[in-house]
Amino acid sequence: MNLKGVLEGILFVVGDEGITLEKICKILNISLEDAKKLLKELKTTYESDDRGIRISYLGDAFKLTTKKEHKEYYKKLIENTDSNLLSPAALEVLAIVAYNQPITRVEIDEMRGVSSSHMIRRLVAKGLLKEAGKSTLVGRPNLYKTTSDFLDYFGLATLDDLPSIDLSKYNSDEESDLFTSIYKEKM
């Protein structure tokens, strides 16, 4: 098995959380020296001019990051007016954060039922969300909240201007009707 390819996949899967050298050793079942050698080989591969990513050591973890030399193109991507339209998924994440801030990525994922890490990164890059400290939960995950750019984007003076949500219509006894069919059995 090509452990360098497996390591590349692991770095992709962990995303901006990153992974420690010790965890790489444990997952790949290799020594510390072998893990360092694999990382160095993969890092050398990414240093080529025809590659757009690299391996960085940030916050005690190894992560895949974009190359600083390409920064102007990434800025254009974010500033491009076509990409400034918000997708339904982006709006959903923004709504969850706006009504529940500060909130962790895991809490957002639980509410949505899907991973939100990519969407949160995009919304942070667009300046609509920002990190608001660390949670007291195990692992001390980042807390996210909306920014003043969020308020500007939606034409709000403060978060108090958000429309209120009437949850009473969602907490009705209509659940009992789920098991009652409108179709009658013929005898």
N, C-alpha and C positions, 0 to 999 in steps of 0.2 A: 504494500500500500504506500502511496506517495504521501508521506506525512507533511511535506511542505504544502501540498494542495489542501490537506485536511486543516492545517493551521490557517491557511488563507480563508477557508470557509468559516472557521471558528471566529476569526477576527471580523468577518462580515456579519455573522449572526449576532455577536455581542454588541455591535454598533457603537454608539457613543458611550456606553457603559465601560467598554474596554475589558481587558482580562489581565490578571497578574501572571507573572512568570511561574509561580508555584501552581496555579490552577492549570496552566498549559501542561506542565509536567504531569499533573495528576490525570488530566483528561487523555493525554496522548500516551500515558504510561511510559515516560522517558525521563532520563536524568536531567538535572539542571543544565549541565554542559551541553547536552544534545538539544535542549530547548533553545538555549542561547544561539547555538549553531544554526538551527532552523530559522530562527527569527532573523539572524544576520543574513542568511542566504536569501530569504524572502525580501528583506529590506533592500538588499543589493539589486534584486530584480526590479523593484519599484523605483529605484534611483535613475533608471533609464529615462531619457527625454521623451520617449513615446508612451510613457505611463502617466496617468492623471492622479494617481493616489500614492500615498506613502504610509509607512508605519511610523507612528509617533508614540513616545512614552510620555503620557500626561496623567497626572493624578495617580501615580503608582500603578498605572495600567497601560498595556499596549493597545493601541487603537488604529484603525484605518482612518486617515485624514486626507483631505485634498492638498495639493501642492500650492504653496503660497505664490509661486510664480504665475499661477493661473487665476489669481484673485480677481483681476479685472473682468474676466469672463463670467465668474460666478456672481459678481456684482450686477452685471448686465442681466443675468438670469433673474435675479431677485427684483431688480428695478424695472424690468420689462413690464409694460402695462398689460400685455396679454396674460402674464403670469400673476398679475395682481388680483385677478378675479378669484374669489374664494369658492372652492368646491363644497359640495354638501358635507363632506367629511370634515373639512376645515371649519365650516360653520358650526357643526355639531361639537367639535372640540372646543371652539371658542365659547359656545353657549354653556357647556359643562363647566369650564373654568370660570367664566363670568359669574355664574350663579353659585359656585361652590368654592371660590378661592379663599385662601391658598389651598392647592390640591396637588397631590402627587400624580405622576404618570400612571402608576398602577391603579389608583382610584379612577382615573379617567378611563383606563382600559376596562376596568370592571363595569363601569356604566355603559360603555359603548359595546362591549363584548368582543372587541378586536384590539390589536396592538395600535397604539397611537404615537409611538416614539418618532416615526418619520414625520408625521403631521405636526407634532409639537416642535421638532427641529425646524421645519419650514416656517411655522408661525413665529418662532423666536427669531429666525433669520429675517422675517418680514417686519419684525418689531412690534407684533401684535400681542405677543406673550413674552414674559421674562421670568427668570429664576428669582424666587422670592425667599431664598434661604433654604434651610434643611429641616426636614421633618424629624420628630422625635421617635418615629417608628424605627424598627430594626433595620439596620443598613443605612439609616439617615438619608433617605431619598430626597431629591430636589423637590421643592415646592414651586408651583407655577401660579402666576397671576397675570391679569391683563395689564396693558400699558396705557399710557395717555394716547398713543397712536391708535389703539383699539377704540378709545372713546371718540377720537377724531374721525376714524374710518366710518363709524356708525352714527356720527352726529349726536353724541351724548355729552352732556356737561359733566355728569358724575355717574357712578354705577347705580345710584338711586333712580336714574332715569330709565333703567331697564324695565321692560314690561313685566308686570307681576304674573306669576303662573298660578292658576287656580288648580290645585292638586285634588280638590274634592271630587271633581268629575272623573278622576282616574281611580279613586278609592271606593267606587260604588260596589254594590252587590251583584253586578252583572256577571261576575265570574261563575255563578251558579248556572247561568244560561249556557255556558260552554258545553255542558254535558246533556243538554236538552235539545233534541233535534226538532226542527220545524216540520220534518217529514214524519208521517204516521205510517205505521206498519199495517199492511193490508191483511185482513183475516179471511 
